[in-house]
Each structure stands twice: as structure tokens, then as C-alpha cells.
Amino acid sequence: MACTCFVLGQLDFGALVLDPEIIAQTAAHGAAKSRAAAAPKTKPRRCLHCSRDFASTGPGNWICSPCKGLEVFTCSPSSFSVHASF
């Protein structure tokens, strides 16, 4: 039976790992990666509507939560016209 070495950070192509210490390290490493991925990363940004600082959750988040609840961000205008010329 061929024995393959498993190093953290390498891809696993079905290698058989027989060392319990390496199995424990691999499990701990995977758990740490999933915790890091699950934690939302915030960055302070200035709201484009009210100019107050808020904790932004991503590069596309430039409007704070209180402003997102305003009618201007939640509803379309009741009357509008579309002008098209060809």
C-alpha cells in the first residue's frame, strides 16, 4: 500500500492519512478557515445619503441601514414618464 504525505495547504486528491496528529491539525485548520470566512468583515464608510459614518459590510454597501429604510430607497416614484426617440 502506498503512503502519501499530507501537508496543510495542499489539495487532497483522496490521499490516505494515517497519522492522527495530522488528522487533528487538518480538522483544526479547516475549522479556523470556516470561522474566518463566516465572520463578516466591516469597514467604516461615509453614507452617500446622510454623510454619517457606519460599518459597511462590503464594497457595494455605501448607504447606511437607516437611510435604506427611507422611501427614496425602497419605492419607485408614483408617477414617471419615459421618453424615447428613435
GIPE-V709652 format. One record per backbone hydrogen bond with DSSP energy under -0.5 kcal/mol. NH is the residue of the N-H (numbers start at 1). CO is the residue of the C=O. E is the energy in kcal/mol with one decimal. If there is no record, write none. Layout:
nh	co	e
NH	CO	E
NH	CO	E
//
This chain:
nh	co	e
4	16	-0.6
7	5	-0.5
10	7	-2.0
13	11	-0.6
17	15	-0.7
18	16	-0.6
20	18	-0.6
23	19	-1.9
24	20	-2.3
25	21	-2.3
26	22	-2.5
27	23	-2.2
28	24	-2.4
29	25	-2.5
30	26	-2.3
31	27	-2.1
32	28	-2.2
33	29	-1.9
34	30	-2.0
35	31	-2.1
36	32	-2.1
37	33	-2.1
38	34	-1.8
39	35	-1.5
42	40	-0.5
43	56	-2.2
45	54	-2.5
47	45	-0.5
47	52	-3.0
48	62	-2.2
51	47	-1.4
54	45	-2.5
56	43	-2.9
56	54	-0.9
61	58	-1.6
62	60	-0.9
68	64	-2.0
69	65	-1.1
70	67	-1.6
73	70	-1.3
74	70	-1.1
75	71	-2.3
83	81	-0.5
84	82	-0.5
//
